């Protein structure tokens, strides 16, 4: 069974865009589906894609050792099993929990595309 770490940005732009409500929706949906043993919920730092927020990053937990000084809570690492979701709303967050976390099916159409964000 896959395990996940779900991180909702708490940077000022994402907060202004509603990331607190997105995090609350994630918390409620994880609880309603009894998925807490499979998915840890965190509030990450700013990923630098403020104009694309609220931003959410989900990573498959592989047993990789966590470095307390690691940049993974505020930047995309490009790791296998990493998914970046942009322009998140509580409704989209509930869908991501239902599909990505509960069924191990990332919601491709909600992925953010930071390489297109320049300009």
C-alpha positions as CSV (number, residue, x, y, z in Angstrom):
1,X,0.0,0.0,0.0
2,X,1.4,3.4,-1.0
3,X,1.9,6.1,1.6
4,X,1.8,9.8,0.8
5,X,2.9,13.2,2.2
6,X,0.5,15.9,1.2
7,X,1.8,19.5,1.6
8,X,-0.4,22.6,1.2
9,X,1.5,25.8,0.7
10,X,1.1,28.3,3.5
11,X,2.9,31.2,1.8
12,X,1.2,34.6,1.9
13,X,-0.1,34.5,-1.8
14,X,-1.5,31.0,-1.4
15,X,-3.1,31.9,1.9
16,X,-4.7,34.9,0.3
17,X,-5.9,32.6,-2.4
18,X,-7.6,30.2,0.0
19,X,-4.9,27.7,0.9
20,X,-6.2,27.4,4.5
21,X,-9.6,26.2,3.2
22,X,-7.8,23.8,0.8
23,X,-5.8,22.4,3.8
24,X,-9.0,22.1,5.8
25,X,-10.7,20.2,3.0
26,X,-7.7,17.8,2.8
27,X,-7.9,17.2,6.5
28,X,-11.7,16.6,6.4
29,X,-11.5,14.3,3.4
30,X,-8.6,12.3,4.8
31,X,-10.5,11.9,8.0
32,X,-13.9,11.0,6.3
33,X,-12.1,8.3,4.3
34,X,-10.0,7.1,7.2
35,X,-6.8,7.7,5.1
36,X,-4.7,9.4,7.8
37,X,-2.6,6.2,8.2
38,X,-1.7,6.4,4.5
39,X,-1.2,10.2,4.2
40,X,0.5,12.8,6.3
41,X,-0.8,16.3,5.9
42,X,1.7,19.2,6.1
43,X,1.7,22.9,5.5
44,X,4.7,23.5,3.2
45,X,6.5,26.8,2.6
46,X,6.4,28.8,-0.6
47,X,7.2,26.8,-3.7
48,X,7.8,30.0,-5.8
49,X,4.7,29.5,-8.0
50,X,2.7,32.1,-6.1
51,X,0.7,33.2,-9.2
52,X,-0.4,29.6,-9.7
53,X,-1.6,29.0,-6.1
54,X,-2.9,27.7,-3.9
55,X,-0.3,25.1,-4.5
56,X,-0.3,21.5,-3.3
57,X,2.5,18.9,-3.6
58,X,2.0,15.2,-3.0
59,X,4.9,12.8,-2.7
60,X,4.9,9.1,-2.4
61,X,6.7,8.1,0.7
62,X,9.5,5.7,-0.2
63,X,11.2,5.5,3.2
64,X,13.7,8.2,2.0
65,X,15.4,9.7,5.1
66,X,14.2,13.2,5.8
67,X,16.8,15.9,6.1
68,X,15.5,18.6,8.5
69,X,17.2,21.2,6.3
70,X,16.0,19.7,3.0
71,X,14.3,22.0,0.5
72,X,11.5,19.5,-0.2
73,X,9.0,21.5,1.8
74,X,9.4,24.6,-0.3
75,X,10.6,23.4,-3.7
76,X,9.8,20.7,-6.3
77,X,12.4,18.0,-6.2
78,X,11.6,16.2,-9.4
79,X,11.4,12.9,-7.5
80,X,9.5,9.9,-8.9
81,X,6.1,9.9,-7.2
82,X,6.0,13.7,-6.9
83,X,2.9,15.5,-8.1
84,X,2.3,19.2,-8.2
85,X,-1.2,20.6,-8.2
86,X,-1.9,24.3,-8.9
87,X,-4.9,26.6,-8.6
88,X,-6.4,24.4,-5.9
89,X,-9.8,24.8,-4.3
90,X,-11.4,22.8,-1.5
91,X,-13.5,21.0,-4.2
92,X,-10.4,20.0,-6.2
93,X,-8.6,19.0,-3.0
94,X,-11.4,16.6,-2.1
95,X,-11.2,15.1,-5.6
96,X,-7.4,14.7,-5.3
97,X,-7.7,12.9,-1.9
98,X,-10.5,10.7,-3.3
99,X,-8.5,9.7,-6.4
100,X,-4.8,10.3,-5.9
101,X,-4.6,9.2,-2.2
102,X,-7.5,6.7,-1.9
103,X,-7.0,5.1,-5.3
104,X,-3.3,5.8,-6.2
105,X,-4.5,7.6,-9.3
106,X,-3.0,11.1,-9.7
107,X,-5.4,13.6,-11.2
108,X,-3.4,14.5,-14.2
109,X,-5.7,17.3,-15.5
110,X,-5.2,19.2,-12.2
111,X,-1.4,19.1,-12.4
112,X,0.4,22.4,-12.4
113,X,3.0,23.1,-15.1
114,X,5.7,25.3,-13.6
115,X,7.8,25.2,-16.8
116,X,4.9,27.1,-18.5
117,X,4.7,29.6,-15.6
118,X,7.5,31.9,-16.8
119,X,6.6,35.2,-18.3
